[in-house]
Amino acid sequence: KAGVTQTPRYLIKTRGQQVTLSCSPISGHRSVSWYQQTPGQGLQFLFEYFSETQRNKGNFPGRFSGRQFSNSRSEMNVSTLELGDSALYLCASSLTGPSIYGYTFGSGTRLTVV
Amino acid sequence: DQQVKQNSPSLSVQEGRISILNCDYTNSMFDYFLWYKKYPAEGPTFLISISSIKDKNEDGRFTVFLNKSAKHLSLHIVPSQPGDSAVYFCAASEEGNNNDMRFGAGTRLTVKP
């Protein structure tokens, strides 16, 4: 079966701009989580969606937002980009949310803010 | 709040020897713990997990040990192979409550031939 697809793979944006990243989960998976990975910080939790509802949100400013569509595809948006937003953004899908069986991650979107 | 900590940013071992990656946590309510492996330009892949009611889980060359009293878990890889060279993330989650999974900062393992 197809894995988790994230688009685009690479993105370069200028400070102050906004960006939208997309994630298509594995077919049948209804939970999508987003993480930000930066060197030394590991994976920082952004938010989790299940059946179009945001169930939990990490400790990020309101510039970071997301949504999930009825087909479980998810988007995250970052407005007023800052240099510190440069990171690898990872999407993870699962059937119903966190479990002992883990997540399936996409390959990520590498965002560079200049 | 860094509820899951990996204090060693890197580890280097010789091929054929044992690799031991460590992870500490602060939240005693975590119900299960997972290890992920990440190669460059790829997303993390699930490796092995353990429930909080167990103290050991083994899958081939990989064994995870959990010490709840010390809030510590470790991943043992025996024997280590050059293909194991990657960044390893420890993760933990609390059943049903938060709908999120907390990750450590990762440990870069290098296995030398």
Chai-1 contact restraints between the chains, C-beta under 6 A:
chainA,res_idxA,chainB,res_idxB,connection_type,confidence,min_distance_angstrom,max_distance_angstrom,comment,restraint_id
A,G42,B,F103,contact,1.0,0.0,6.0,A-B,restraint_1
A,G42,B,G104,contact,1.0,0.0,6.0,A-B,restraint_2
A,G42,B,A105,contact,1.0,0.0,6.0,A-B,restraint_3
A,G42,B,G106,contact,1.0,0.0,6.0,A-B,restraint_4
A,L43,B,F103,contact,1.0,0.0,6.0,A-B,restraint_5
A,F45,B,D100,contact,1.0,0.0,6.0,A-B,restraint_6
A,E48,B,N99,contact,1.0,0.0,6.0,A-B,restraint_7
A,E48,B,D100,contact,1.0,0.0,6.0,A-B,restraint_8
A,R55,B,N99,contact,1.0,0.0,6.0,A-B,restraint_9
A,N56,B,N98,contact,1.0,0.0,6.0,A-B,restraint_10
A,N56,B,N99,contact,1.0,0.0,6.0,A-B,restraint_11
A,N56,B,D100,contact,1.0,0.0,6.0,A-B,restraint_12
A,L90,B,G43,contact,1.0,0.0,6.0,A-B,restraint_13
A,G97,B,N99,contact,1.0,0.0,6.0,A-B,restraint_14
A,P98,B,S93,contact,1.0,0.0,6.0,A-B,restraint_15
A,P98,B,M101,contact,1.0,0.0,6.0,A-B,restraint_16
A,I100,B,Y32,contact,1.0,0.0,6.0,A-B,restraint_17
A,I100,B,S49,contact,1.0,0.0,6.0,A-B,restraint_18
A,G102,B,L34,contact,1.0,0.0,6.0,A-B,restraint_19
A,G102,B,F46,contact,1.0,0.0,6.0,A-B,restraint_20
A,F105,B,G43,contact,1.0,0.0,6.0,A-B,restraint_21
A,F105,B,P44,contact,1.0,0.0,6.0,A-B,restraint_22
A,G106,B,G43,contact,1.0,0.0,6.0,A-B,restraint_23
A,S107,B,E42,contact,1.0,0.0,6.0,A-B,restraint_24
A,S107,B,G43,contact,1.0,0.0,6.0,A-B,restraint_25
A,G108,B,G43,contact,1.0,0.0,6.0,A-B,restraint_26
